[in-house]
């Protein structure tokens, strides 16, 4: 029997180190991202270059650049690591359902208002599940899902992202939050067209709720929304309204928590059909634990019924 020459093969650790450097273009940041010391990271990348016989990086005193060969190898390395992550998911899925780690990503305009229900459900129904929560903006969550850093997302949809499946949970209305002396404060049946003339306060760029508010204004016939004041979170936004700087839109699930902090606010309700947003779980299409996530979504729909939302069936 003739045995061919065996070529040396890169290790997973080497590929992970190189992929981190390719993403961050900085050894210290890459090392921190994957929990490896900087010397170990540098050594792993050098070993990979030696194994492949290819120069992957162009190192200068100021920064790190990918060589043309490195750019091509980085694409392959990311794909290999994605398959390894899928293999690990598959192995985890064959064990008992709802055990092990579940890394849940949640957007900031959902986390404070829905997490109490989510955590209570997991504690009571799935006590063997190690739920780890990460609060980030939508773009970061989607990157984490695609890269395998996160398993499941709780966020506003539709996303329109290839390779991501959505499990709709509920729709909720937006309401208008105003200062006490505002002419629309406490009113019901407010027409959307009223948004054309209001001084609307928004969240910082990157929040999907900001984009939704702008979409609602465009639907009301207002294309230009001057932005002079923004906030990093809904709590600050509501305090700005209480101080008389303008009005804002809040999802119904956030209303009780955020308006209870001030007695200088009134809530106005839009005429039907009110502007709404849809909240869903999102997972990688074909995820090994997909059946578990669908079961979790069904359980969440029941648990969320006491909230001021319209719970959806499985098909949305």
Phi and psi in degrees as GROMACS dihedral restraints (atoms count N, CA, C in turn):
[ dihedral_restraints ]
;  ai    aj    ak    al  type     phi  dphi    fc
    3     4     5     6     1  -100.3    20    10
    4     5     6     7     1   127.5    20    10
    6     7     8     9     1  -105.6    20    10
    7     8     9    10     1   124.3    20    10
    9    10    11    12     1   -71.4    20    10
   10    11    12    13     1   164.1    20    10
   12    13    14    15     1   -65.2    20    10
   13    14    15    16     1   130.8    20    10
   15    16    17    18     1   -91.5    20    10
   16    17    18    19     1   121.9    20    10
   18    19    20    21     1   -82.7    20    10
   19    20    21    22     1   145.5    20    10
   21    22    23    24     1   -64.9    20    10
   22    23    24    25     1   143.6    20    10
   24    25    26    27     1  -118.0    20    10
   25    26    27    28     1   145.6    20    10
   27    28    29    30     1   -69.7    20    10
   28    29    30    31     1   152.2    20    10
   30    31    32    33     1   -89.3    20    10
   31    32    33    34     1   162.3    20    10
   33    34    35    36     1   -61.5    20    10
   34    35    36    37     1   -39.3    20    10
   36    37    38    39     1   -61.8    20    10
   37    38    39    40     1   -38.9    20    10
   39    40    41    42     1   -65.8    20    10
   40    41    42    43     1   -43.6    20    10
   42    43    44    45     1   -64.7    20    10
   43    44    45    46     1   -39.8    20    10
   45    46    47    48     1   -66.1    20    10
   46    47    48    49     1   -39.6    20    10
   48    49    50    51     1   -64.1    20    10
   49    50    51    52     1   -46.2    20    10
   51    52    53    54     1   -65.5    20    10
   52    53    54    55     1   -41.2    20    10
   54    55    56    57     1   -61.3    20    10
   55    56    57    58     1   -37.7    20    10
   57    58    59    60     1   -66.5    20    10
   58    59    60    61     1   -42.7    20    10
   60    61    62    63     1   -65.3    20    10
   61    62    63    64     1   -40.1    20    10
   63    64    65    66     1   -62.8    20    10
   64    65    66    67     1   -32.3    20    10
   66    67    68    69     1   -78.6    20    10
   67    68    69    70     1   -44.1    20    10
   69    70    71    72     1   -94.3    20    10
   70    71    72    73     1   -22.0    20    10
   72    73    74    75     1    52.0    20    10
   73    74    75    76     1    37.4    20    10
   75    76    77    78     1  -160.7    20    10
   76    77    78    79     1   122.8    20    10
   78    79    80    81     1   -65.3    20    10
   79    80    81    82     1   -42.6    20    10
   81    82    83    84     1   -65.0    20    10
   82    83    84    85     1   -45.6    20    10
   84    85    86    87     1   -65.4    20    10
   85    86    87    88     1   -39.7    20    10
   87    88    89    90     1   -64.2    20    10
   88    89    90    91     1   -42.6    20    10
   90    91    92    93     1   -62.8    20    10
   91    92    93    94     1   -42.7    20    10
   93    94    95    96     1   -64.4    20    10
   94    95    96    97     1   -36.6    20    10
   96    97    98    99     1   -65.2    20    10
   97    98    99   100     1   -32.4    20    10
   99   100   101   102     1  -111.7    20    10
  100   101   102   103     1     9.8    20    10
  102   103   104   105     1    68.0    20    10
  103   104   105   106     1    38.2    20    10
  105   106   107   108     1  -122.7    20    10
  106   107   108   109     1   148.4    20    10
  108   109   110   111     1   -68.6    20    10
  109   110   111   112     1   154.0    20    10
  111   112   113   114     1   -64.3    20    10
  112   113   114   115     1   -41.8    20    10
  114   115   116   117     1   -62.5    20    10
  115   116   117   118     1   -40.1    20    10
  117   118   119   120     1   -64.6    20    10
  118   119   120   121     1   -39.3    20    10
  120   121   122   123     1   -63.3    20    10
  121   122   123   124     1   -48.1    20    10
  123   124   125   126     1   -60.1    20    10
  124   125   126   127     1   -41.8    20    10
  126   127   128   129     1   -64.8    20    10
  127   128   129   130     1   -38.1    20    10
  129   130   131   132     1   -65.8    20    10
  130   131   132   133     1   -40.5    20    10
  132   133   134   135     1   -67.8    20    10
  133   134   135   136     1   -41.3    20    10
  135   136   137   138     1   -62.7    20    10
  136   137   138   139     1   -40.6    20    10
  138   139   140   141     1   -64.1    20    10
  139   140   141   142     1   -37.0    20    10
  141   142   143   144     1   -65.9    20    10
  142   143   144   145     1   -42.5    20    10
  144   145   146   147     1   -60.3    20    10
  145   146   147   148     1   -41.3    20    10
  147   148   149   150     1   -66.6    20    10
  148   149   150   151     1   -41.2    20    10
  150   151   152   153     1   -64.1    20    10
  151   152   153   154     1   -42.4    20    10
  153   154   155   156     1   -84.3    20    10
  154   155   156   157     1   -19.8    20    10
  156   157   158   159     1    70.6    20    10
  157   158   159   160     1    32.1    20    10
  159   160   161   162     1  -135.6    20    10
  160   161   162   163     1   138.8    20    10
  162   163   164   165     1   -83.6    20    10
  163   164   165   166     1   115.3    20    10
  165   166   167   168     1   -93.8    20    10
  166   167   168   169     1   -29.1    20    10
  168   169   170   171     1  -125.6    20    10
  169   170   171   172     1   149.8    20    10
  171   172   173   174     1  -109.0    20    10
  172   173   174   175     1   107.9    20    10
  174   175   176   177     1   -95.6    20    10
  175   176   177   178     1   128.8    20    10
  177   178   179   180     1  -124.6    20    10
  178   179   180   181     1   175.6    20    10
  180   181   182   183     1   -70.5    20    10
  181   182   183   184     1   -21.6    20    10
  183   184   185   186     1  -101.9    20    10
  184   185   186   187     1   -36.9    20    10
  186   187   188   189     1  -155.2    20    10
  187   188   189   190     1   173.4    20    10
  189   190   191   192     1  -114.8    20    10
  190   191   192   193     1   133.1    20    10
  192   193   194   195     1  -123.7    20    10
  193   194   195   196     1   149.6    20    10
  195   196   197   198     1   -79.7    20    10
  196   197   198   199     1   135.9    20    10
  198   199   200   201     1   -72.2    20    10
  199   200   201   202     1   163.6    20    10
  201   202   203   204     1   -54.7    20    10
  202   203   204   205     1   -39.3    20    10
  204   205   206   207     1   -67.0    20    10
  205   206   207   208     1   -37.9    20    10
  207   208   209   210     1   -63.4    20    10
  208   209   210   211     1   -36.4    20    10
  210   211   212   213     1   -62.5    20    10
  211   212   213   214     1   -40.3    20    10
  213   214   215   216     1   -69.6    20    10
  214   215   216   217     1   -43.5    20    10
  216   217   218   219     1   -66.3    20    10
  217   218   219   220     1   -32.9    20    10
  219   220   221   222     1   -61.0    20    10
  220   221   222   223     1   -38.0    20    10
  222   223   224   225     1   -63.1    20    10
  223   224   225   226     1   -45.0    20    10
  225   226   227   228     1   -65.4    20    10
  226   227   228   229     1   -41.6    20    10
  228   229   230   231     1   -61.3    20    10
  229   230   231   232     1   -42.8    20    10
  231   232   233   234     1   -62.6    20    10
  232   233   234   235     1   -39.8    20    10
  234   235   236   237     1   -66.0    20    10
  235   236   237   238     1   -42.7    20    10
  237   238   239   240     1   -62.3    20    10
  238   239   240   241     1   -44.9    20    10
  240   241   242   243     1   -64.8    20    10
  241   242   243   244     1   -34.6    20    10
  243   244   245   246     1   -63.3    20    10
  244   245   246   247     1   -39.6    20    10
  246   247   248   249     1   -69.2    20    10
  247   248   249   250     1   -36.5    20    10
  249   250   251   252     1   -63.6    20    10
  250   251   252   253     1   -42.0    20    10
  252   253   254   255     1   -62.1    20    10
  253   254   255   256     1   -40.5    20    10
  255   256   257   258     1   -63.7    20    10
  256   257   258   259     1   -38.9    20    10
  258   259   260   261     1   -61.1    20    10
  259   260   261   262     1   -43.3    20    10
  261   262   263   264     1   -65.6    20    10
  262   263   264   265     1   -38.4    20    10
  264   265   266   267     1   -63.1    20    10
  265   266   267   268     1   -42.8    20    10
  267   268   269   270     1   -62.3    20    10
  268   269   270   271     1   -42.6    20    10
  270   271   272   273     1   -64.9    20    10
  271   272   273   274     1   -37.6    20    10
  273   274   275   276     1   -69.4    20    10
  274   275   276   277     1   -34.3    20    10
  276   277   278   279     1   -69.4    20    10
  277   278   279   280     1   -26.6    20    10
  279   280   281   282     1   -77.4    20    10
  280   281   282   283     1   -12.5    20    10
  282   283   284   285     1   -78.8    20    10
  283   284   285   286     1  -176.5    20    10
  285   286   287   288     1   -58.7    20    10
  286   287   288   289     1   136.8    20    10
  288   289   290   291     1   -64.9    20    10
  289   290   291   292     1   154.0    20    10
  291   292   293   294     1    57.7    20    10
  292   293   294   295     1    41.1    20    10
  294   295   296   297     1  -128.0    20    10
  295   296   297   298     1   169.9    20    10
  297   298   299   300     1    77.6    20    10
  298   299   300   301     1  -163.5    20    10
  300   301   302   303     1   -92.4    20    10
  301   302   303   304     1   137.2    20    10
  303   304   305   306     1  -126.7    20    10
  304   305   306   307     1   113.7    20    10
  306   307   308   309     1   -95.5    20    10
  307   308   309   310     1   106.8    20    10
  309   310   311   312     1  -102.8    20    10
  310   311   312   313     1   124.1    20    10
  312   313   314   315     1   -98.7    20    10
  313   314   315   316     1   136.5    20    10
  315   316   317   318     1  -134.8    20    10
  316   317   318   319     1   138.9    20    10
  318   319   320   321     1   -76.6    20    10
  319   320   321   322     1   152.5    20    10
  321   322   323   324     1   -63.2    20    10
  322   323   324   325     1   -26.4    20    10
  324   325   326   327     1   -87.1    20    10
  325   326   327   328     1     8.5    20    10
  327   328   329   330     1  -120.7    20    10
  328   329   330   331     1   -39.5    20    10
  330   331   332   333     1   -51.0    20    10
  331   332   333   334     1   -52.2    20    10
  333   334   335   336     1   -67.0    20    10
  334   335   336   337     1   -20.9    20    10
  336   337   338   339     1  -102.0    20    10
  337   338   339   340     1   -27.1    20    10
  339   340   341   342     1  -106.3    20    10
  340   341   342   343     1   -24.7    20    10
  342   343   344   345     1   -59.7    20    10
  343   344   345   346     1   -36.7    20    10
  345   346   347   348     1   -55.8    20    10
  346   347   348   349     1   -40.4    20    10
  348   349   350   351     1   -69.0    20    10
  349   350   351   352     1   -43.3    20    10
  351   352   353   354     1   -62.8    20    10
  352   353   354   355     1   -47.5    20    10
  354   355   356   357     1   -66.3    20    10
  355   356   357   358     1   -39.0    20    10
  357   358   359   360     1   -64.4    20    10
  358   359   360   361     1   -42.3    20    10
  360   361   362   363     1   -60.6    20    10
  361   362   363   364     1   -48.6    20    10
  363   364   365   366     1   -63.5    20    10
  364   365   366   367     1   -42.1    20    10
  366   367   368   369     1   -62.4    20    10
  367   368   369   370     1   -41.9    20    10
  369   370   371   372     1   -81.2    20    10
  370   371   372   373     1   -40.4    20    10
  372   373   374   375     1   -97.7    20    10
  373   374   375   376     1   -31.7    20    10
  375   376   377   378     1  -126.9    20    10
  376   377   378   379     1    65.2    20    10
  378   379   380   381     1   -66.6    20    10
  379   380   381   382     1   -18.7    20    10
  381   382   383   384     1   -88.4    20    10
  382   383   384   385     1    -1.4    20    10
  384   385   386   387     1   -87.2    20    10
  385   386   387   388     1   127.5    20    10
  387   388   389   390     1   -91.7    20    10
  388   389   390   391     1    89.7    20    10
  390   391   392   393     1   -83.6    20    10
  391   392   393   394     1   124.1    20    10
  393   394   395   396     1  -117.6    20    10
  394   395   396   397     1   123.4    20    10
  396   397   398   399     1  -105.1    20    10
  397   398   399   400     1   135.4    20    10
  399   400   401   402     1  -128.6    20    10
  400   401   402   403     1   118.3    20    10
  402   403   404   405     1   -96.5    20    10
  403   404   405   406     1   115.9    20    10
  405   406   407   408     1  -150.0    20    10
  406   407   408   409     1   165.6    20    10
  408   409   410   411     1   -73.8    20    10
  409   410   411   412     1   162.7    20    10
  411   412   413   414     1   -55.4    20    10
  412   413   414   415     1   -46.8    20    10
  414   415   416   417     1   -59.7    20    10
  415   416   417   418     1   -42.6    20    10
  417   418   419   420     1   -67.0    20    10
  418   419   420   421     1   -37.9    20    10
  420   421   422   423     1   -62.8    20    10
  421   422   423   424     1   -44.0    20    10
  423   424   425   426     1   -65.5    20    10
  424   425   426   427     1   -38.2    20    10
  426   427   428   429     1   -62.4    20    10
  427   428   429   430     1   -42.1    20    10
  429   430   431   432     1   -65.1    20    10
  430   431   432   433     1   -37.0    20    10
  432   433   434   435     1   -67.6    20    10
  433   434   435   436     1   -45.6    20    10
  435   436   437   438     1   -64.6    20    10
  436   437   438   439     1   -35.8    20    10
  438   439   440   441     1   -87.3    20    10
  439   440   441   442     1    -2.0    20    10
  441   442   443   444     1    86.3    20    10
  442   443   444   445     1     2.0    20    10
  444   445   446   447     1   -73.2    20    10
  445   446   447   448     1   -28.2    20    10
  447   448   449   450     1  -122.7    20    10
  448   449   450   451     1   152.1    20    10
  450   451   452   453     1  -102.5    20    10
  451   452   453   454     1   -35.0    20    10
  453   454   455   456     1  -149.5    20    10
  454   455   456   457     1   144.5    20    10
  456   457   458   459     1  -121.5    20    10
  457   458   459   460     1   149.9    20    10
  459   460   461   462     1  -124.4    20    10
  460   461   462   463     1   109.5    20    10
  462   463   464   465     1  -161.9    20    10
  463   464   465   466     1   177.9    20    10
  465   466   467   468     1   -83.7    20    10
  466   467   468   469     1   142.0    20    10
  468   469   470   471     1  -128.6    20    10
  469   470   471   472     1   168.2    20    10
  471   472   473   474     1   -81.5    20    10
  472   473   474   475     1   151.9    20    10
  474   475   476   477     1   -96.7    20    10
  475   476   477   478     1   -38.6    20    10
  477   478   479   480     1    64.5    20    10
  478   479   480   481     1    35.9    20    10
  480   481   482   483     1  -108.3    20    10
  481   482   483   484     1   122.6    20    10
  483   484   485   486     1   -58.9    20    10
  484   485   486   487     1   141.5    20    10
  486   487   488   489     1    82.5    20    10
  487   488   489   490     1     5.5    20    10
  489   490   491   492     1  -120.4    20    10
  490   491   492   493     1   125.9    20    10
  492   493   494   495     1  -101.0    20    10
  493   494   495   496     1   137.9    20    10
  495   496   497   498     1  -107.4    20    10
  496   497   498   499     1   136.6    20    10
  498   499   500   501     1  -116.3    20    10
  499   500   501   502     1    93.2    20    10
  501   502   503   504     1   -63.2    20    10
  502   503   504   505     1   140.6    20    10
  504   505   506   507     1  -110.1    20    10
  505   506   507   508     1   -53.9    20    10
  507   508   509   510     1  -162.0    20    10
  508   509   510   511     1   162.4    20    10
  510   511   512   513     1  -108.2    20    10
  511   512   513   514     1   146.5    20    10
  513   514   515   516     1  -139.9    20    10
  514   515   516   517     1   147.5    20    10
  516   517   518   519     1   -80.4    20    10
  517   518   519   520     1   154.4    20    10
  519   520   521   522     1   -92.5    20    10
  520   521   522   523     1   146.7    20    10
  522   523   524   525     1  -122.9    20    10
  523   524   525   526     1   162.6    20    10
  525   526   527   528     1  -100.5    20    10
  526   527   528   529     1   123.2    20    10
  528   529   530   531     1  -106.0    20    10
  529   530   531   532     1   126.5    20    10
  531   532   533   534     1  -131.1    20    10
  532   533   534   535     1   163.8    20    10
  534   535   536   537     1   -68.0    20    10
  535   536   537   538     1   167.4    20    10
  537   538   539   540     1   -60.1    20    10
  538   539   540   541     1   -36.0    20    10
  540   541   542   543     1   -91.6    20    10
  541   542   543   544     1    11.5    20    10
  543   544   545   546     1   -79.7    20    10
  544   545   546   547     1   143.6    20    10
  546   547   548   549     1   -64.8    20    10
  547   548   549   550     1   -23.4    20    10
  549   550   551   552     1   -98.2    20    10
  550   551   552   553     1    -1.3    20    10
  552   553   554   555     1   -61.5    20    10
  553   554   555   556     1   127.4    20    10
  555   556   557   558     1    77.6    20    10
  556   557   558   559     1     2.1    20    10
  558   559   560   561     1   -81.7    20    10
  559   560   561   562     1   156.3    20    10
  561   562   563   564     1  -116.8    20    10
  562   563   564   565     1   158.5    20    10
  564   565   566   567     1    70.2    20    10
  565   566   567   568     1    30.1    20    10
  567   568   569   570     1   -69.1    20    10
  568   569   570   571     1   126.2    20    10
  570   571   572   573     1   -72.2    20    10
  571   572   573   574     1   146.3    20    10
  573   574   575   576     1   -58.7    20    10
  574   575   576   577     1   -29.5    20    10
  576   577   578   579     1   -60.2    20    10
  577   578   579   580     1   -20.0    20    10
  579   580   581   582     1   -62.3    20    10
  580   581   582   583     1   -23.1    20    10
  582   583   584   585     1   -67.0    20    10
  583   584   585   586     1   -17.0    20    10
  585   586   587   588     1   -63.9    20    10
  586   587   588   589     1   -28.2    20    10
  588   589   590   591     1  -109.1    20    10
  589   590   591   592     1     0.8    20    10
  591   592   593   594     1   -90.5    20    10
  592   593   594   595     1   149.8    20    10
  594   595   596   597     1   -85.3    20    10
  595   596   597   598     1    94.0    20    10
  597   598   599   600     1   -91.5    20    10
  598   599   600   601     1   125.5    20    10
  600   601   602   603     1   -92.1    20    10
  601   602   603   604     1   139.8    20    10
  603   604   605   606     1  -127.3    20    10
  604   605   606   607     1   161.5    20    10
  606   607   608   609     1   -73.9    20    10
  607   608   609   610     1   165.5    20    10
  609   610   611   612     1   -62.0    20    10
  610   611   612   613     1   160.0    20    10
  612   613   614   615     1   -60.8    20    10
  613   614   615   616     1   145.3    20    10
  615   616   617   618     1   106.6    20    10
  616   617   618   619     1   -23.2    20    10
  618   619   620   621     1   -83.0    20    10
  619   620   621   622     1   129.6    20    10
  621   622   623   624     1   -65.0    20    10
  622   623   624   625     1   -27.3    20    10
  624   625   626   627     1   -65.0    20    10
  625   626   627   628     1   -33.3    20    10
  627   628   629   630     1   -61.8    20    10
  628   629   630   631     1   -47.3    20    10
  630   631   632   633     1   -63.1    20    10
  631   632   633   634     1   -37.7    20    10
  633   634   635   636     1   -65.6    20    10
  634   635   636   637     1   -40.7    20    10
  636   637   638   639     1   -62.9    20    10
  637   638   639   640     1   -41.5    20    10
  639   640   641   642     1   -65.5    20    10
  640   641   642   643     1   -37.8    20    10
  642   643   644   645     1   -63.3    20    10
  643   644   645   646     1   -40.8    20    10
  645   646   647   648     1   -62.3    20    10
  646   647   648   649     1   -41.3    20    10
  648   649   650   651     1   -63.1    20    10
  649   650   651   652     1   -41.7    20    10
  651   652   653   654     1   -63.9    20    10
  652   653   654   655     1   -39.4    20    10
  654   655   656   657     1   -63.8    20    10
  655   656   657   658     1   -28.9    20    10
  657   658   659   660     1   -83.0    20    10
  658   659   660   661     1     0.9    20    10
  660   661   662   663     1    93.5    20    10
  661   662   663   664     1    17.8    20    10
  663   664   665   666     1  -115.9    20    10
  664   665   666   667     1   109.6    20    10
  666   667   668   669     1   -90.7    20    10
  667   668   669   670     1   -29.6    20    10
  669   670   671   672     1  -109.1    20    10
  670   671   672   673     1   112.9    20    10
  672   673   674   675     1  -114.7    20    10
  673   674   675   676     1    99.6    20    10
  675   676   677   678     1   -63.8    20    10
  676   677   678   679     1   130.5    20    10
  678   679   680   681     1  -111.2    20    10
  679   680   681   682     1   106.7    20    10
  681   682   683   684     1  -108.3    20    10
  682   683   684   685     1   -23.5    20    10
  684   685   686   687     1  -139.5    20    10
  685   686   687   688     1   131.3    20    10
  687   688   689   690     1  -132.0    20    10
  688   689   690   691     1   168.7    20    10
  690   691   692   693     1  -137.5    20    10
  691   692   693   694     1   153.4    20    10
  693   694   695   696     1   -81.2    20    10
  694   695   696   697     1   -19.1    20    10
  696   697   698   699     1  -150.0    20    10
  697   698   699   700     1   165.6    20    10
  699   700   701   702     1   -65.9    20    10
  700   701   702   703     1   -33.5    20    10
  702   703   704   705     1   -60.4    20    10
  703   704   705   706     1   -45.6    20    10
  705   706   707   708     1   -65.9    20    10
  706   707   708   709     1   -41.0    20    10
  708   709   710   711     1   -57.5    20    10
  709   710   711   712     1   -45.4    20    10
  711   712   713   714     1   -66.9    20    10
  712   713   714   715     1   -36.9    20    10
  714   715   716   717     1   -66.0    20    10
  715   716   717   718     1   -33.4    20    10
  717   718   719   720     1   -64.4    20    10
  718   719   720   721     1   -39.0    20    10
  720   721   722   723     1   -64.7    20    10
  721   722   723   724     1   -44.9    20    10
  723   724   725   726     1   -60.0    20    10
  724   725   726   727     1   -29.9    20    10
  726   727   728   729     1   -81.9    20    10
  727   728   729   730     1     1.0    20    10
  729   730   731   732     1    87.3    20    10
  730   731   732   733     1    14.1    20    10
  732   733   734   735     1   -82.0    20    10
  733   734   735   736     1   -11.3    20    10
  735   736   737   738     1   160.5    20    10
  736   737   738   739     1  -160.8    20    10
  738   739   740   741     1  -124.6    20    10
  739   740   741   742     1   168.7    20    10
  741   742   743   744     1  -149.4    20    10
  742   743   744   745     1   168.2    20    10
  744   745   746   747     1  -105.3    20    10
  745   746   747   748     1   132.6    20    10
  747   748   749   750     1  -124.4    20    10
  748   749   750   751     1   141.2    20    10
  750   751   752   753     1   -69.8    20    10
  751   752   753   754     1   148.8    20    10
  753   754   755   756     1   -58.4    20    10
  754   755   756   757     1   -34.3    20    10
  756   757   758   759     1   -65.5    20    10
  757   758   759   760     1   -23.3    20    10
  759   760   761   762     1   -91.0    20    10
  760   761   762   763     1   -11.8    20    10
  762   763   764   765     1   -61.8    20    10
  763   764   765   766     1   -51.2    20    10
  765   766   767   768     1   -62.2    20    10
  766   767   768   769     1   -45.7    20    10
  768   769   770   771     1   -64.9    20    10
  769   770   771   772     1   -47.2    20    10
  771   772   773   774     1   -78.6    20    10
  772   773   774   775     1   -37.1    20    10
  774   775   776   777     1   -82.4    20    10
  775   776   777   778     1   -14.4    20    10
  777   778   779   780     1   -71.9    20    10
  778   779   780   781     1   -10.7    20    10
  780   781   782   783     1   -86.5    20    10
  781   782   783   784     1    -4.7    20    10
  783   784   785   786     1  -147.7    20    10
  784   785   786   787     1   143.2    20    10
  786   787   788   789     1   -99.4    20    10
  787   788   789   790     1    16.8    20    10
  789   790   791   792     1  -108.3    20    10
  790   791   792   793     1    25.9    20    10
  792   793   794   795     1  -128.0    20    10
  793   794   795   796     1   150.6    20    10
  795   796   797   798     1  -130.0    20    10
  796   797   798   799     1   155.5    20    10
  798   799   800   801     1  -115.8    20    10
  799   800   801   802     1   130.1    20    10
  801   802   803   804     1  -111.3    20    10
  802   803   804   805     1   145.8    20    10
  804   805   806   807     1  -116.5    20    10
  805   806   807   808     1   136.7    20    10
  807   808   809   810     1   -79.6    20    10
  808   809   810   811     1   154.5    20    10
  810   811   812   813     1   -68.2    20    10
  811   812   813   814     1   150.8    20    10
  813   814   815   816     1   -68.8    20    10
  814   815   816   817     1   141.9    20    10
  816   817   818   819     1   -80.8    20    10
  817   818   819   820     1   125.3    20    10
  819   820   821   822     1   -70.4    20    10
  820   821   822   823     1   152.3    20    10
  822   823   824   825     1   -62.3    20    10
  823   824   825   826     1   140.7    20    10
  825   826   827   828     1  -135.1    20    10
  826   827   828   829     1   168.6    20    10
  828   829   830   831     1  -135.2    20    10
  829   830   831   832     1   155.6    20    10
  831   832   833   834     1  -112.5    20    10
  832   833   834   835     1   133.8    20    10
  834   835   836   837     1  -112.2    20    10
  835   836   837   838     1   137.6    20    10
  837   838   839   840     1  -147.0    20    10
  838   839   840   841     1   163.7    20    10
  840   841   842   843     1   -87.6    20    10
  841   842   843   844     1   147.3    20    10
  843   844   845   846     1  -132.4    20    10
  844   845   846   847     1   138.4    20    10
  846   847   848   849     1  -138.5    20    10
  847   848   849   850     1   164.5    20    10
  849   850   851   852     1   -66.2    20    10
  850   851   852   853     1   134.1    20    10
  852   853   854   855     1   -58.9    20    10
  853   854   855   856     1   131.2    20    10
  855   856   857   858     1    76.7    20    10
  856   857   858   859     1    18.5    20    10
  858   859   860   861     1   -57.4    20    10
  859   860   861   862     1   141.1    20    10
  861   862   863   864     1   -60.0    20    10
  862   863   864   865     1   -31.1    20    10
  864   865   866   867     1  -100.0    20    10
  865   866   867   868     1    23.4    20    10
  867   868   869   870     1   -55.5    20    10
  868   869   870   871     1   -41.0    20    10
  870   871   872   873     1   -63.6    20    10
  871   872   873   874     1   -37.1    20    10
  873   874   875   876     1   -64.5    20    10
  874   875   876   877     1   -43.1    20    10
  876   877   878   879     1   -65.2    20    10
  877   878   879   880     1   -36.3    20    10
  879   880   881   882     1   -67.0    20    10
  880   881   882   883     1   -38.3    20    10
  882   883   884   885     1   -65.8    20    10
  883   884   885   886     1   -40.2    20    10
  885   886   887   888     1   -63.2    20    10
  886   887   888   889     1   -41.1    20    10
  888   889   890   891     1   -61.5    20    10
  889   890   891   892     1   -42.1    20    10
  891   892   893   894     1   -63.2    20    10
  892   893   894   895     1   -42.1    20    10
  894   895   896   897     1   -66.2    20    10
  895   896   897   898     1   -37.0    20    10
  897   898   899   900     1   -65.6    20    10
  898   899   900   901     1   -39.6    20    10
  900   901   902   903     1   -57.4    20    10
  901   902   903   904     1   -41.5    20    10
  903   904   905   906     1   -68.7    20    10
  904   905   906   907     1   -41.9    20    10
  906   907   908   909     1   -67.8    20    10
  907   908   909   910     1   -26.1    20    10
  909   910   911   912     1   -87.1    20    10
  910   911   912   913     1    -4.9    20    10
  912   913   914   915     1   -58.4    20    10
  913   914   915   916     1   -33.6    20    10
  915   916   917   918     1   -67.4    20    10
  916   917   918   919     1   -15.0    20    10
  918   919   920   921     1   -79.3    20    10
  919   920   921   922     1   159.9    20    10
  921   922   923   924     1   -77.0    20    10
  922   923   924   925     1    64.8    20    10
  924   925   926   927     1  -136.4    20    10
  925   926   927   928     1   168.0    20    10
  927   928   929   930     1  -108.1    20    10
  928   929   930   931     1   100.4    20    10
  930   931   932   933     1   -67.5    20    10
  931   932   933   934     1   139.4    20    10
  933   934   935   936     1  -101.0    20    10
  934   935   936   937     1   157.2    20    10
  936   937   938   939     1   -81.4    20    10
  937   938   939   940     1  -179.0    20    10
  939   940   941   942     1   -60.3    20    10
  940   941   942   943     1   -31.5    20    10
  942   943   944   945     1   -90.4    20    10
  943   944   945   946     1     3.9    20    10
